[in-house]
Amino acid sequence: MKLKTQFTVPNKDLRDLDYLRKMQTLEKTLKQSCIDNPS
């Protein structure tokens, strides 16, 4: 049980980190396109 916990927690953290990185990249892209195409 302990081993399983050790593996699932870092996995979740990694997934969250990956998700955060994707969101930040998306945000940057959106801001950039707003700057490129002012409405």
N, CA, C and O of each residue as an XYZ file, in Angstrom:
156
protein
N       0.844     -1.202      0.000
C       0.000      0.000      0.000
C       0.877      1.249      0.000
O       0.629      2.198     -0.745
N       1.896      1.234      0.840
C       2.761      2.406      0.935
C       3.458      2.679     -0.400
O       3.567      3.825     -0.838
N       3.924      1.607     -1.031
C       4.587      1.751     -2.327
C       3.648      2.381     -3.342
O       4.031      3.271     -4.102
N       2.412      1.901     -3.338
C       1.437      2.420     -4.294
C       1.254      3.931     -4.095
O       1.227      4.701     -5.055
N       1.129      4.334     -2.822
C       0.944      5.749     -2.524
C       2.134      6.563     -3.020
O       1.967      7.640     -3.592
N       3.335      6.036     -2.794
C       4.531      6.755     -3.215
C       4.521      7.007     -4.718
O       5.049      8.014     -5.191
N       3.916      6.084     -5.464
C       3.954      6.233     -6.912
C       2.804      7.084     -7.438
O       2.970      7.817     -8.413
N       1.648      6.992     -6.803
C       0.510      7.735     -7.326
C       0.647      9.233     -7.068
O       0.275     10.045     -7.916
N       1.175      9.600     -5.914
C       1.275     11.026     -5.588
C       2.198     11.782     -6.555
O       1.782     12.795     -7.115
N       3.439     11.317     -6.766
C       4.288     12.037     -7.725
C       3.666     12.053     -9.117
O       3.813     13.024     -9.859
N       2.977     10.983     -9.464
C       2.319     10.934    -10.759
C       1.308     12.061    -10.892
O       1.259     12.747    -11.914
N       0.513     12.246     -9.871
C      -0.498     13.294     -9.896
C       0.180     14.664     -9.972
O      -0.256     15.536    -10.724
N       1.240     14.848     -9.197
C       1.963     16.113     -9.223
C       2.492     16.397    -10.614
O       2.413     17.519    -11.113
N       3.031     15.362    -11.228
C       3.561     15.535    -12.576
C       2.453     15.934    -13.529
O       2.634     16.811    -14.373
N       1.319     15.297    -13.395
C       0.199     15.616    -14.271
C      -0.228     17.067    -14.055
O      -0.483     17.792    -15.016
N      -0.306     17.487    -12.788
C      -0.689     18.865    -12.491
C       0.317     19.842    -13.079
O      -0.057     20.861    -13.659
N       1.597     19.523    -12.925
C       2.640     20.387    -13.471
C       2.508     20.498    -14.976
O       2.601     21.586    -15.546
N       2.294     19.371    -15.604
C       2.132     19.349    -17.053
C       0.942     20.212    -17.451
O       1.016     20.988    -18.403
N      -0.156     20.068    -16.712
C      -1.369     20.832    -16.984
C      -1.107     22.329    -16.828
O      -1.510     23.130    -17.672
N      -0.432     22.694    -15.748
C      -0.113     24.101    -15.511
C       0.742     24.659    -16.633
O       0.516     25.772    -17.107
N       1.732     23.871    -17.056
C       2.618     24.322    -18.122
C       1.819     24.552    -19.402
O       2.026     25.541    -20.105
N       0.908     23.631    -19.697
C       0.078     23.770    -20.896
C      -0.772     25.033    -20.807
O      -0.899     25.777    -21.779
N      -1.352     25.267    -19.629
C      -2.204     26.440    -19.467
C      -1.400     27.725    -19.646
O      -1.861     28.663    -20.296
N      -0.197     27.766    -19.070
C       0.639     28.954    -19.201
C       1.015     29.195    -20.652
O       1.009     30.334    -21.118
N       1.339     28.135    -21.361
C       1.683     28.255    -22.770
C       0.491     28.785    -23.546
O       0.632     29.663    -24.397
N      -0.676     28.250    -23.248
C      -1.894     28.689    -23.922
C      -2.147     30.168    -23.643
O      -2.478     30.931    -24.550
N      -1.990     30.561    -22.396
C      -2.201     31.948    -22.006
C      -1.250     32.867    -22.764
O      -1.659     33.911    -23.272
N       0.019     32.475    -22.838
C       1.015     33.265    -23.559
C       0.614     33.416    -25.016
O       0.681     34.506    -25.583
N       0.200     32.316    -25.610
C      -0.206     32.328    -27.012
C      -1.388     33.266    -27.207
O      -1.430     34.033    -28.169
N      -2.342     33.202    -26.296
C      -3.520     34.059    -26.412
C      -3.138     35.529    -26.277
O      -3.584     36.364    -27.063
N      -2.327     35.839    -25.296
C      -1.893     37.224    -25.111
C      -1.146     37.713    -26.336
O      -1.347     38.838    -26.793
N      -0.283     36.857    -26.864
C       0.503     37.216    -28.035
C      -0.419     37.525    -29.209
O      -0.199     38.510    -29.914
N      -1.431     36.720    -29.432
C      -2.327     36.957    -30.558
C      -3.155     38.216    -30.327
O      -3.530     38.896    -31.282
N      -3.437     38.526    -29.081
C      -4.154     39.769    -28.784
C      -3.282     40.966    -29.139
O      -3.772     41.963    -29.669
N      -1.994     40.866    -28.848
C      -1.061     41.947    -29.164
C      -0.906     42.066    -30.679
O      -0.862     43.167    -31.228
N      -0.826     40.918    -31.338
C      -0.656     40.920    -32.788
C      -1.899     41.439    -33.500
O      -1.788     42.120    -34.519
N      -3.081     41.126    -32.976
C      -4.325     41.556    -33.621
C      -5.165     42.371    -32.652
O      -6.116     41.846    -32.074
N      -4.837     43.626    -32.465
C      -5.646     44.438    -31.541
C      -7.045     44.650    -32.115
O      -7.195     44.936    -33.303
N      -8.054     44.511    -31.281
C      -9.415     44.659    -31.796
C      -9.898     46.094    -31.615
O     -11.025     46.417    -31.989
